[in-house]
Amino acid sequence: MVMDVDVEDGNLGPYQDRPRTFPNMRGKSYNPLIFRILMRINVRVLFVILLLALGVVFYVGAITSPIIVFVFSICIISFLASLYLARWVLAKDEGPPEMGQISDAIRDGAEGFFRTQYGTISKMAFLLAAVIFCIYLFRSTTPEQEASGIGRFTSAYITVAAFLLGALCSGAAGYVGMWVSVRANVRVSSAARRSAREALQIAVRAGGFSAMVVVGMAVIGIAILYATFYVWLEVDSPGSMKVTDLPLLLVGYGFGASFVALFAQLGGGIYTKAADVGADLVGKVEQGIPEDDPRNPAVIADLVGDNVGDCAARGADLFESIAAEIISAMILGGTMAKRCKIEDPSGFILFPLVVHSFDLVISSAGIFSIRGTRDSGGKASSEDPMTILQRGYSVTIVLAVLTFGASTRWLLYTEQAPSAWFNFALCGLVGIITAYIFVWITKYYTDYKHEPVRMLALSSSTGHGTNIIAGVSLGLESTALPVLVISVSIISAFWLGQTSGLMDENGIPTGGLFGTAVATMGMLSTAAYVLTMDMFGPIADNAGGIVEMSQQPESVREITDVLDAVGNTTKATTKGFAIGSAALASFLLFSAYMDEVATFAREPFKQVDIAIPEVFVGGLLGSMLIYLFSAWACSAVGRTAQEVVKEVRRQFIERPGIMDYTEKPDYSRCVAIVASASLKEMIKPGALAIVSPIVIGIAFRIFGYYTGQPLLGAKVVASMLMFATVSGILMALFLNTAGGAWDNAKKYIETGVLGGKGSDSHKAAITGDTVGDPFKDTAGPSLHVLIKMLATITLVMAPVFL
């Protein structure tokens, strides 16, 4: 981040002379290379190029399937709708100059960190792509690949190209999430001076723009890759690959998306929480100044962190979730269609793309259903913002049920089992209900309107220790209901699929796993609206910070405080939603891994016996991986936060005039500390996640070779994946819920109960919130990305373990 020398040196003059004026903190505006290239092209030429590109895309889609054309059309329309939302948000005013100057500083910090972080990630991605290419050159091929003439080089090229495309799209999704948040925050702050409802609508529509672009990119990216491979490889022509085997070539795309999402979540999470912890411990607890007070040297770093951690990382995260779920469901749909010898399997394969295309339509309806109304006197709206958001979610849920039923009748009807589509529609309903229950459970445990958070706040009145004990116990308890819900949904969906009437040539029911896949699709069928609610949180948080730093009237801060508290709850609920979908998606990817091993081994691979000592050890290593990863992620935040605390304390000691507004803090120093440290600290846990399954699989493959157990490597990796998934889901639930509850217990006390701000209860609650920060925004979100990345990397590397 580049700042003026005056900012770095703190020579800004007394506050009394410039009570609300902040220095020009802007450096050189940053745009990605592709944007800079496009902006240099003549508008008419660019328009012609765009039309030609669309023509090629639709031509390839038309050759592939009418369903692909439908998916392309919906995605293009959704992109146009997202452009409307962006223009609508950017048309709003940025408020007085001091708001714009603070927003500029946040924007520069976020864009500077994003550029550096993704530069580092891209280098690692190219290195890993080279490793994958080399591995694929020496791995075995499947009988289907041999029959269709796809050699090792072609297979390696396809996988690496898919991996790099997935990584690129995931990075672009992260950039879109950050781009909108750093521009919407100041507009929400300005709107809060007039109306709480208007501020809410701007934050929701800004989040909606990001969500629709992210989901649309995930869908159209996979659709283009599928159609390209279909045409290039001449699928379904004599002597070529069958369409039912084509989805296996897309696995690299999911791995690339997971790779970028994991490092984005780690780096962004370390950045945002280290800055937040340092700002709170010294500013609130030691100096007794409010949150986001301009006197706090770490406040800009904290606000920048909201964008790089909660927006950019979450955009890449959800992109990866959708991509992994679509690809795994396409693989299972193709496998089932092949076993059942369904005449036209394209409906079963492309069904996930259609579901998420409808997701864009129904989520748009939910977003546009939230209207702005002028509140009297500029005070907080009498209607709870959470109620308004839930109303939009209810609209989306109802439409999801209708479109999901229509999609199953359209694509999953087959003469072999005329009623199968209805069973699969019920599987989708199971997933939709699961998503709704997950959101409700997380809201119950993290919203201060409910008893758990209020009891946690009450525990703060007896000290810091009791607050920590109560928070840990709440987090542990919160794992029970979600696990029961996941268990019921998996069994219900599997049973509905198994009884759908679809059978293989031996008369054995084969629809169970696909039923679970359909339930996962149902759970993610409202993903765009859920991401909208998630993006709403950091935008509202940033808006509150801008209001506080620009010293706006208390009535304005009251409005942003309400939106911020609601944003904390929506962030927690969407993390719960992400964990639930990760559990189901990991189950699908695990099933796909078992099928792939069987294909390469050319023998059945349906069970893993954990009574075998080596296999049991693999499970232990998988569970250990989760705890070690979490420990390294949390300790990374702790080490970086210590540096921030030392720097903030140093500035308060060396610049005593900061407290009485006669000297300005050096914001840039804290930004530099967290930016540098987060990039360094994200490497170790990320490398652990990538290297562990490969090393374990190869080591036990060698051991199995010398002990006469040819499939030992694959079995140990399967055990590792199972145990890691179970442990990771429970750990992520605990970390996310405990962290969110601690945060909102602090917010509850800040409303005036138990002594309010500055009281001993408030200080104890701040300690709990500080402990929970790395839980809910670093380790927790990174874990559910880790779980899916482990599944995708084992799927990509399956032949290496044989």
C-alpha positions in Angstrom: 0.0 0.0 0.0 1.5 3.3 -1.1 0.8 6.4 1.1 2.0 9.9 1.3 5.1 10.7 3.3 2.9 12.9 5.6 0.8 9.8 6.5 3.8 7.7 7.2 5.6 10.3 9.3 2.4 11.4 11.1 3.0 15.1 10.2 -0.6 15.9 9.6 -1.2 18.8 11.9 -3.5 18.9 14.9 -7.0 17.5 14.7 -8.4 20.8 15.9 -7.3 22.4 12.7 -8.7 19.7 10.5 -11.4 17.9 12.6 -12.8 15.7 9.9 -10.2 15.8 7.1 -8.0 12.8 6.4 -5.0 12.8 4.1 -5.0 11.6 0.6 -4.0 8.1 1.2 -4.5 6.9 -2.4 -1.6 5.4 -4.3 -1.7 4.4 -7.9 -5.0 2.9 -8.8 -4.7 -0.9 -9.4 -6.6 -2.9 -12.1 -5.8 -6.4 -13.1 -3.7 -6.8 -16.3 -6.7 -8.1 -18.3 -8.7 -5.0 -17.4 -5.9 -2.7 -18.3 -5.6 -4.4 -21.7 -9.4 -4.2 -22.3 -9.5 -0.5 -21.4 -7.0 0.3 -24.1 -9.1 -1.3 -26.8 -11.6 0.8 -28.8 -15.1 0.3 -27.5 -16.5 -0.7 -30.9 -13.7 -3.2 -31.5 -14.2 -4.6 -28.0 -18.0 -5.0 -28.7 -17.3 -6.9 -31.9 -14.8 -9.2 -30.2 -17.3 -9.8 -27.4 -20.0 -10.7 -30.0 -17.6 -13.0 -31.8 -16.7 -14.7 -28.5 -20.3 -15.2 -27.6 -21.0 -16.6 -31.0 -18.2 -19.1 -30.7 -19.4 -20.1 -27.2 -23.0 -20.6 -28.3 -21.9 -22.5 -31.4 -19.9 -24.9 -29.4 -22.7 -25.2 -26.9 -25.2 -25.9 -29.7 -23.0 -28.7 -31.0 -22.8 -30.2 -27.5 -26.4 -30.0 -26.2 -29.4 -27.7 -26.1 -29.1 -27.9 -22.4 -25.7 -26.2 -22.6 -27.2 -23.4 -24.7 -29.9 -22.9 -22.0 -27.2 -22.7 -19.3 -25.1 -20.2 -21.4 -28.2 -18.0 -21.9 -29.2 -17.9 -18.2 -25.6 -17.1 -17.2 -25.4 -14.2 -19.8 -28.7 -12.8 -18.6 -27.5 -13.0 -15.0 -24.3 -11.2 -15.8 -26.4 -8.4 -17.4 -28.5 -8.3 -14.2 -25.4 -8.1 -12.1 -24.1 -5.2 -14.2 -27.4 -3.4 -13.5 -26.9 -3.9 -9.7 -23.3 -2.6 -10.0 -24.4 0.5 -11.9 -27.2 1.1 -9.3 -24.9 0.8 -6.4 -22.1 3.0 -7.9 -24.7 5.7 -8.8 -25.2 6.3 -5.1 -23.3 9.2 -3.5 -20.1 8.7 -1.4 -21.0 11.2 1.2 -18.8 14.0 2.6 -15.1 14.2 1.6 -13.8 12.6 4.8 -15.8 9.5 4.1 -14.3 9.2 0.6 -10.8 9.7 1.9 -11.1 6.9 4.4 -12.7 4.6 1.7 -9.8 5.4 -0.6 -7.3 4.3 2.0 -9.3 1.0 2.6 -9.5 0.4 -1.2 -5.8 1.0 -1.7 -4.8 -1.4 1.1 -7.2 -4.1 -0.1 -6.1 -3.9 -3.7 -2.4 -3.7 -2.8 -2.7 -6.9 -0.7 -4.8 -8.7 -3.2 -2.2 -8.0 -5.9 0.7 -9.3 -3.8 -1.2 -12.3 -2.4 -2.6 -13.5 -5.7 0.8 -13.0 -7.3 2.2 -15.4 -4.7 -0.6 -17.8 -5.2 -0.3 -17.8 -9.0 3.4 -18.7 -8.7 2.6 -21.7 -6.5 -0.3 -22.7 -8.9 2.1 -22.8 -11.9 4.6 -24.8 -9.9 1.9 -27.3 -8.8 0.6 -27.5 -12.4 4.1 -28.5 -13.5 4.2 -31.2 -10.9 0.7 -32.5 -11.9 1.8 -32.6 -15.6 4.9 -34.7 -14.7 2.9 -37.1 -12.6 0.3 -37.6 -15.3 3.0 -38.3 -17.9 4.0 -41.4 -15.9 0.7 -42.5 -14.5 -1.5 -45.3 -15.8 -4.6 -44.7 -18.0 -8.1 -46.1 -17.7 -9.5 -48.7 -20.2 -12.0 -46.0 -21.4 -9.1 -43.6 -22.1 -7.2 -46.3 -23.9 -10.2 -47.3 -26.0 -10.8 -43.7 -27.0 -7.2 -43.0 -27.9 -6.5 -40.5 -25.1 -2.9 -41.0 -24.2 -0.9 -39.8 -21.2 0.2 -36.6 -22.7 -3.3 -35.6 -23.7 -4.6 -36.5 -20.3 -1.9 -34.5 -18.6 -2.5 -31.5 -20.8 -6.3 -31.6 -20.2 -5.9 -31.9 -16.4 -3.3 -29.1 -16.2 -5.4 -26.8 -18.4 -8.5 -27.5 -16.3 -6.5 -26.9 -13.1 -5.2 -23.5 -14.3 -8.6 -22.4 -15.6 -10.2 -23.3 -12.2 -7.4 -21.4 -10.4 -7.9 -18.4 -12.6 -11.7 -18.3 -12.3 -11.4 -18.8 -8.5 -9.0 -15.8 -8.3 -11.3 -13.7 -10.5 -14.2 -14.6 -8.1 -12.2 -13.4 -5.2 -11.4 -10.1 -7.0 -15.0 -9.5 -7.8 -15.9 -10.0 -4.2 -13.3 -7.5 -3.0 -13.9 -5.0 -5.9 -17.6 -4.4 -5.0 -17.0 -4.3 -1.2 -14.4 -1.6 -1.3 -16.7 0.6 -3.4 -20.0 -0.1 -1.6 -18.8 0.5 1.9 -18.7 4.3 1.7 -22.0 4.4 -0.1 -23.7 2.4 2.7 -22.1 4.8 5.2 -23.5 7.8 3.3 -27.0 6.2 3.0 -27.0 5.5 6.7 -27.1 9.3 7.2 -30.6 9.3 5.6 -32.2 5.9 6.1 -31.5 2.5 7.6 -33.5 0.8 4.9 -31.6 2.5 2.1 -28.3 1.5 3.6 -29.5 -2.1 3.9 -30.7 -2.1 0.3 -27.3 -0.8 -1.0 -25.4 -3.4 1.0 -27.6 -6.2 -0.2 -27.5 -5.2 -3.8 -23.7 -4.8 -3.6 -23.4 -8.3 -2.2 -25.9 -9.6 -4.8 -23.7 -8.3 -7.6 -20.7 -10.2 -6.3 -22.8 -13.4 -5.6 -24.3 -13.5 -9.1 -21.0 -13.0 -10.8 -19.3 -15.7 -8.7 -22.0 -18.3 -9.2 -22.4 -17.4 -12.8 -18.6 -17.8 -13.4 -18.6 -21.2 -11.7 -21.5 -22.4 -13.9 -20.4 -21.0 -17.2 -16.8 -22.0 -16.6 -17.6 -25.6 -16.2 -20.1 -25.5 -19.0 -17.6 -24.0 -21.4 -14.9 -26.6 -20.4 -17.4 -29.4 -20.8 -18.5 -28.2 -24.2 -14.9 -27.6 -25.4 -13.8 -31.1 -24.4 -17.0 -32.6 -26.0 -16.3 -31.0 -29.4 -12.4 -31.3 -29.3 -12.4 -35.0 -28.3 -15.4 -35.8 -30.6 -17.2 -37.4 -27.7 -19.8 -40.2 -28.5 -18.5 -40.6 -32.0 -17.2 -44.1 -33.0 -14.0 -45.0 -31.3 -14.0 -42.0 -29.1 -14.8 -41.3 -25.4 -18.3 -41.8 -24.1 -20.1 -38.8 -22.7 -20.6 -40.6 -19.4 -16.8 -40.6 -18.9 -16.3 -36.9 -19.9 -17.0 -35.4 -16.4 -13.8 -37.1 -15.0 -11.8 -34.7 -17.2 -13.2 -31.8 -15.2 -11.7 -32.8 -11.9 -8.6 -30.6 -12.4 -10.9 -27.5 -12.6 -12.2 -28.3 -9.1 -8.7 -28.8 -7.8 -7.6 -25.5 -9.1 -10.5 -23.7 -7.5 -9.9 -25.4 -4.2 -6.2 -24.6 -4.3 -6.7 -20.8 -4.8 -9.6 -20.7 -2.3 -7.6 -22.4 0.5 -4.7 -19.9 0.2 -7.0 -17.0 -0.2 -8.9 -18.0 2.9 -5.7 -18.5 4.9 -4.0 -15.3 3.8 -7.1 -13.1 4.0 -8.1 -14.7 7.4 -4.7 -14.2 8.9 -4.7 -10.6 7.7 -8.1 -9.6 8.9 -8.0 -11.2 12.3 -4.4 -10.2 13.2 -5.4 -6.6 12.6 -8.7 -7.0 14.4 -7.1 -8.6 17.5 -4.3 -6.0 17.7 -6.8 -3.1 17.3 -9.1 -4.5 20.0 -6.6 -5.5 22.6 -4.8 -2.2 22.7 -7.5 0.2 21.6 -10.6 -1.1 23.4 -9.1 -2.9 26.4 -6.0 -0.9 27.2 -6.9 2.6 26.0 -10.7 2.4 26.3 -11.4 4.0 22.9 -14.4 2.8 20.7 -14.1 0.3 17.9 -12.9 1.8 14.6 -11.8 5.0 16.4 -9.5 7.1 14.2 -7.0 7.3 17.0 -6.3 3.6 16.7 -3.2 3.0 14.5 -4.5 -0.5 13.5 -8.0 0.7 12.4 -7.3 1.0 8.6 -5.6 -2.4 8.6 -8.7 -3.8 10.4 -11.0 -2.3 7.8 -8.9 -3.5 4.9 -8.9 -7.0 6.4 -12.7 -7.1 6.2 -12.4 -6.9 2.4 -9.5 -9.3 1.8 -10.7 -11.8 4.4 -14.4 -11.7 4.4 -15.1 -10.7 0.7 -12.3 -11.7 -1.5 -11.7 -15.0 0.3 -15.4 -15.8 0.6 -16.0 -15.2 -3.1 -13.2 -17.7 -3.9 -14.5 -20.1 -1.2 -18.1 -20.3 -2.5 -16.9 -20.5 -6.1 -14.9 -23.6 -5.1 -17.9 -25.1 -3.2 -20.2 -24.8 -6.2 -17.5 -26.0 -8.7 -16.7 -29.1 -6.5 -20.4 -30.0 -6.0 -21.2 -29.6 -9.8 -18.2 -31.7 -10.9 -18.8 -34.5 -8.4 -22.5 -34.6 -9.2 -21.7 -34.8 -12.9 -19.3 -37.7 -12.3 -21.9 -39.6 -10.3 -24.6 -38.8 -12.8 -22.5 -40.1 -15.6 -21.5 -43.3 -13.7 -25.1 -44.1 -12.8 -26.3 -43.5 -16.3 -23.6 -45.8 -17.7 -24.5 -48.6 -15.2 -28.2 -48.3 -15.9 -27.6 -48.0 -19.7 -29.8 -44.9 -19.9 -30.2 -44.1 -23.6 -29.6 -40.3 -23.3 -27.4 -39.7 -20.2 -26.9 -36.0 -20.9 -29.8 -34.9 -18.6 -28.2 -36.7 -15.6 -24.8 -35.3 -16.4 -25.9 -31.7 -17.0 -28.5 -31.5 -14.3 -26.2 -29.7 -11.8 -25.5 -26.9 -14.3 -29.3 -26.4 -14.9 -30.0 -26.3 -11.1 -27.4 -23.6 -10.5 -28.6 -21.7 -13.6 -32.0 -21.5 -11.9 -30.2 -20.5 -8.7 -29.1 -17.3 -10.5 -32.8 -16.6 -11.5 -34.4 -17.3 -8.1 -31.7 -15.5 -6.1 -32.1 -12.5 -8.3 -35.7 -12.5 -7.3 -34.8 -12.6 -3.6 -32.3 -9.8 -4.0 -34.7 -7.5 -5.9 -37.5 -8.3 -3.4 -35.6 -6.2 -0.8 -36.7 -2.7 -1.5 -35.6 0.6 0.0 -38.0 2.9 1.9 -37.2 6.3 3.5 -37.3 6.1 7.3 -38.4 9.1 9.3 -35.8 11.2 10.9 -32.9 9.1 9.6 -33.2 6.7 12.6 -32.9 3.0 12.6 -35.8 1.3 10.8 -38.5 -0.1 13.1 -38.2 -3.4 11.1 -35.4 -5.7 12.0 -32.9 -5.9 9.1 -32.6 -9.7 9.8 -36.3 -10.1 9.2 -36.0 -8.3 5.9 -33.1 -10.5 4.8 -35.0 -13.7 5.9 -38.0 -12.6 3.9 -35.9 -12.4 0.8 -34.4 -15.8 1.7 -38.0 -17.2 2.0 -38.8 -16.0 -1.4 -35.7 -17.7 -2.8 -36.5 -20.9 -1.0 -40.1 -21.1 -2.4 -38.9 -20.5 -5.9 -36.1 -23.0 -5.4 -38.6 -25.8 -4.6 -40.6 -25.0 -7.8 -37.7 -24.7 -10.2 -36.0 -27.8 -8.7 -39.1 -29.9 -9.3 -39.4 -28.6 -12.8 -35.7 -29.4 -13.5 -36.0 -33.0 -12.3 -39.0 -33.6 -14.5 -37.3 -32.1 -17.5 -33.9 -33.7 -17.2 -34.2 -36.8 -14.9 -37.3 -38.4 -16.5 -36.5 -41.8 -18.1 -38.7 -44.5 -19.5 -36.7 -47.1 -17.5 -38.0 -45.7 -14.3 -40.9 -43.2 -15.0 -41.2 -42.2 -11.3 -37.5 -41.8 -10.6 -37.6 -38.0 -11.3 -40.1 -37.6 -8.4 -37.8 -39.4 -6.0 -35.0 -37.2 -7.1 -37.2 -34.1 -6.7 -37.8 -35.2 -3.1 -34.0 -35.6 -2.7 -33.6 -32.0 -3.7 -36.3 -31.0 -1.2 -34.3 -32.8 1.5 -31.3 -30.6 0.5 -33.3 -27.4 0.5 -34.8 -28.2 3.9 -31.3 -29.1 5.2 -30.0 -25.7 4.1 -32.8 -23.9 5.8 -32.4 -25.8 9.0 -28.7 -25.2 9.0 -29.2 -21.5 8.6 -31.7 -21.5 11.5 -29.5 -23.6 13.8 -26.5 -21.3 13.3 -28.7 -18.2 13.8 -30.0 -19.7 17.0 -26.5 -20.2 18.4 -25.0 -16.9 17.2 -27.8 -14.2 17.2 -28.1 -12.3 20.5 -31.8 -12.4 20.2 -31.6 -16.0 21.4 -30.7 -17.5 24.7 -27.3 -19.1 24.0 -25.6 -15.7 23.2 -27.4 -13.9 26.0 -26.1 -16.5 28.5 -22.6 -16.1 27.1 -22.9 -12.4 27.6 -24.1 -13.0 31.1 -21.0 -15.1 31.8 -18.9 -12.0 31.0 -20.2 -10.4 34.2 -18.1 -12.8 36.3 -14.9 -12.3 34.4 -12.8 -13.2 31.4 -12.3 -16.9 32.4 -16.0 -17.7 32.7 -16.6 -16.0 29.3 -14.0 -18.3 27.7 -15.4 -21.4 29.4 -19.0 -20.5 28.3 -18.0 -19.8 24.7 -16.1 -23.1 24.4 -19.0 -25.1 25.8 -21.4 -23.3 23.5 -19.3 -24.1 20.5 -19.0 -27.7 21.5 -22.7 -28.0 22.0 -23.5 -26.4 18.7 -22.0 -29.4 16.8 -24.8 -31.8 17.8 -27.8 -30.5 15.9 -26.0 -29.9 12.6 -24.5 -33.4 12.7 -27.9 -34.9 13.3 -29.4 -32.9 10.4 -26.5 -34.0 8.0 -27.0 -37.6 9.1 -30.7 -37.6 8.4 -30.3 -35.8 5.1 -27.6 -38.2 3.8 -29.6 -41.3 4.8 -32.9 -39.9 3.5 -31.5 -38.8 0.2 -29.6 -42.1 -0.3 -32.8 -44.1 0.4 -34.9 -42.0 -1.9 -32.4 -42.4 -4.7 -32.0 -46.1 -4.0 -35.8 -46.7 -4.3 -36.1 -44.6 -7.4 -36.4 -47.7 -9.6 -33.1 -47.2 -11.5 -31.2 -50.5 -11.6 -28.1 -51.8 -13.3 -28.0 -54.7 -15.7 -27.9 -57.2 -12.8 -31.1 -55.7 -11.2 -29.2 -54.0 -8.4 -30.5 -50.5 -7.4 -28.0 -47.8 -8.3 -29.6 -44.4 -7.6 -28.5 -44.0 -4.0 -25.3 -42.0 -4.4 -26.9 -39.8 -7.1 -29.8 -39.1 -4.7 -27.3 -37.8 -2.2 -25.7 -35.7 -5.0 -29.2 -34.3 -5.9 -29.7 -33.4 -2.2 -26.4 -31.5 -2.2 -27.5 -29.6 -5.3 -30.8 -28.8 -3.4 -28.8 -27.5 -0.5 -26.7 -25.2 -2.8 -29.7 -24.3 -5.0 -29.9 -20.9 -3.2 -26.1 -20.4 -3.0 -26.2 -17.0 -4.7 -28.6 -15.5 -2.2 -26.7 -17.1 0.7 -23.5 -15.5 -0.6 -25.3 -12.2 -0.9 -26.1 -12.4 2.9 -22.5 -13.3 3.5 -21.1 -10.3 1.6 -23.6 -8.0 3.3 -21.7 -8.6 6.6 -18.3 -7.1 5.8 -19.8 -4.3 3.8 -21.9 -3.3 6.8 -18.9 -3.7 9.1 -16.8 -1.4 6.9 -19.5 1.1 6.7 -19.6 1.3 10.5 -15.9 1.8 10.5 -16.1 4.7 8.0 -18.9 6.3 10.0 -16.8 6.1 13.3 -13.6 7.3 11.7 -15.3 10.3 10.0 -16.9 11.2 13.3 -20.5 11.2 12.1 -23.4 11.8 14.5 -24.3 9.0 17.0 -27.6 8.4 15.2 -25.8 7.3 12.1 -23.5 5.0 14.0 -26.6 3.4 15.6 -27.9 2.5 12.2 -24.5 1.0 11.1 -24.2 -0.8 14.5 -27.5 -2.6 13.9 -26.5 -3.6 10.3 -23.1 -4.7 11.6 -24.7 -7.0 14.3 -27.0 -8.5 11.6 -24.0 -8.9 9.4 -22.2 -10.9 12.1 -25.1 -13.2 12.2 -25.4 -13.6 8.4 -21.7 -14.3 8.2 -22.0 -17.0 10.8 -25.1 -18.6 9.2 -23.5 -18.7 5.8 -20.5 -20.4 7.3 -22.8 -23.0 8.8 -24.4 -23.4 5.4 -20.9 -23.8 3.8 -19.9 -26.5 6.3 -23.1 -28.4 5.7 -22.6 -28.3 1.9 -19.0 -29.2 2.4 -20.0 -32.4 4.3 -22.3 -33.5 1.5 -19.9 -32.5 -1.3 -17.0 -34.3 0.4 -19.2 -37.5 0.6 -19.8 -37.2 -3.1 -16.2 -36.6 -3.9 -15.2 -39.6 -1.7 -17.6 -41.8 -3.6 -16.2 -40.5 -6.9 -12.7 -41.3 -5.6 -13.7 -44.9 -4.8 -15.1 -45.2 -8.4 -12.0 -43.8 -9.9 -9.7 -46.2 -8.0 -11.9 -49.1 -9.1 -11.6 -47.9 -12.7 -7.8 -47.6 -12.7 -7.3 -50.8 -10.6 -9.7 -52.6 -12.9 -11.2 -54.4 -9.9 -14.0 -53.5 -7.4 -13.2 -51.0 -4.7 -16.3 -50.4 -2.6 -15.3 -50.8 1.0 -12.4 -49.8 3.2 -11.7 -52.0 6.3 -10.4 -49.8 9.2 -9.6 -53.0 11.1 -6.5 -53.2 9.0 -3.7 -51.5 11.0 -2.3 -49.5 8.2 -5.8 -48.3 7.2 -6.6 -47.3 10.8 -3.3 -45.4 10.9 -4.4 -43.5 7.8 -7.5 -42.4 9.6 -5.5 -41.2 12.6 -3.3 -39.2 10.3 -6.3 -37.7 8.6 -7.7 -36.5 12.0 -4.3 -35.3 13.1 -4.1 -33.3 9.9 -7.2 -31.3 10.8 -6.0 -30.4 14.3 -2.5 -29.6 13.1 -3.8 -27.4 10.3 -6.1 -25.6 12.7 -3.3 -25.1 15.2 -1.0 -23.6 12.6 -3.7 -21.3 11.3 -4.6 -19.9 14.7 -0.9 -19.6 15.8 -0.3 -17.6 12.6 -2.9 -15.1 13.6 -1.5 -15.0 17.2 2.1 -14.3 16.0 1.0 -11.6 13.6 -1.3 -10.0 16.2 1.5 -9.8 18.7 3.5 -7.7 16.2 0.4 -5.5 15.7 -0.1 -5.1 19.5 3.6 -4.1 19.9 3.4 -1.6 17.1 0.1 0.0 18.4 1.5 0.2 21.9 4.7 1.8 20.6 2.7 4.5 18.8 0.6 5.3 21.8 3.8 5.7 23.9 5.9 7.6 21.4 3.0 9.8 20.2 1.1 10.7 23.3 -0.8 13.3 21.3 -2.7 10.6 19.5 -5.2 10.3 22.4 -6.1 14.0 22.5 -6.2 14.3 18.7 -3.0 16.5 18.4 -1.1 13.8 16.5 -2.2 11.3 13.9 -1.4 7.6 14.0 0.8 5.9 11.4 -1.8 3.7 9.8 0.5 2.4 7.1 2.9 0.7 9.5 0.2 -1.7 10.8 -1.0 -2.3 7.2 2.6 -3.3 6.2 3.0 -5.6 9.2 -0.1 -7.6 8.6 0.3 -7.8 4.8 3.8 -9.1 5.1 3.2 -11.5 7.9 0.0 -13.0 6.4 1.7 -13.8 3.1 4.5 -15.6 4.9 2.3 -17.4 7.4 -0.2 -18.8 4.9 2.5 -21.0 3.2 3.0 -23.6 6.0 -0.6 -24.7 6.7 -1.4 -24.6 2.9 1.6 -26.7 2.1 0.6 -29.2 4.8 -2.8 -29.6 3.1 -1.4 -30.2 -0.3 1.6 -32.4 0.5 0.1 -34.7 3.2 -2.3 -36.8 1.1 0.3 -37.3 -1.6 3.0 -38.3 0.8 0.7 -40.6 2.7 -0.6 -42.3 -0.4 2.8 -42.8 -2.0 4.4 -44.0 1.2 1.7 -46.7 1.9 1.7 -47.6 -1.8 5.4 -48.5 -1.5 4.8 -50.3 1.8 1.9 -52.2 0.2 4.1 -53.2 -2.7 6.6 -54.9 -0.4 4.0 -56.5 1.8 1.8 -57.9 -1.0 -1.1 -55.4 -0.6 -1.5 -53.8 -4.0 -4.3 -51.4 -3.1 -3.0 -50.4 0.3 -2.0 -46.8 -0.8 -5.5 -46.2 -2.1 -7.2 -47.7 1.0 -5.1 -45.6 3.4 -5.8 -42.4 1.5 -9.5 -43.3 1.6 -9.4 -43.8 5.3 -7.4 -40.5 5.8 -10.1 -38.7 3.7 -13.0 -40.2 5.7 -11.5 -39.4 9.1 -10.4 -35.9 8.0 -13.9 -35.1 6.7 -15.6 -36.2 9.9 -13.0 -34.4 12.2 -13.0 -31.3 9.9 -16.7 -30.9 9.9 -17.0 -31.1 13.7 -14.0 -28.8 14.2 -15.3 -26.2 11.7 -18.7 -26.2 13.3 -17.2 -25.6 16.7 -14.8 -22.9 15.6 -17.3 -21.0 13.5 -20.1 -21.0 16.0 -18.0 -20.3 19.0 -16.4 -17.4 17.3 -19.6 -15.9 16.0 -21.3 -16.3 19.5 -18.4 -14.5 21.2 -18.6 -11.7 18.7 -22.3 -11.1 19.1 -22.1 -11.5 22.9 -19.8 -8.4 22.8 -22.3 -6.6 20.4 -25.1 -7.5 22.8 -23.3 -5.9 25.8 -22.5 -2.8 23.6 -26.3 -2.2 23.2 -26.3 -1.1 26.9 -26.9 -4.3 28.9 -24.6 -5.5 31.7 -23.0 -2.1 32.0 -22.5 -1.4 28.3 -19.4 -0.2 26.6 -16.3 0.2 28.8 -17.7 -1.9 31.7 -15.9 -5.0 33.1 -18.4 -7.2 31.4 -17.6 -5.5 28.1 -13.8 -6.0 28.6 -14.4 -9.7 29.3 -16.5 -10.0 26.2 -13.8 -8.4 24.2 -11.4 -11.0 25.4 -13.8 -13.7 24.2 -14.3 -12.0 20.9 -10.5 -11.8 20.5 -10.1 -15.5 21.2 -12.9 -16.3 18.7 -11.5 -14.1 15.9 -9.1 -16.6 14.5 -11.7 -19.4 15.1 -14.4 -17.9 12.9 -12.5 -16.0 10.3 -9.3 -18.0 9.8 -9.2 -21.6 10.9 -13.0 -22.4 10.7 -13.6 -21.1 7.1 -10.2 -22.6 5.9 -11.2 -26.0 7.3 -14.2 -26.6 5.1 -12.2 -25.5 2.1 -9.4 -27.9 3.2 -11.9 -30.8 3.4 -13.0 -30.4 -0.2 -9.5 -29.8 -1.4 -8.3 -33.0 0.2 -11.1 -34.8 -1.7 -10.3 -33.2 -5.0 -6.5 -33.7 -4.7 -7.0 -37.4 -3.9 -9.4 -37.7 -6.9 -6.8 -36.1 -9.2 -3.9 -38.2 -7.8 -5.8 -41.5 -7.5 -3.7 -43.4 -10.0 -0.5 -42.4 -8.1 -1.7 -44.4 -5.1 -2.1 -47.6 -7.0 
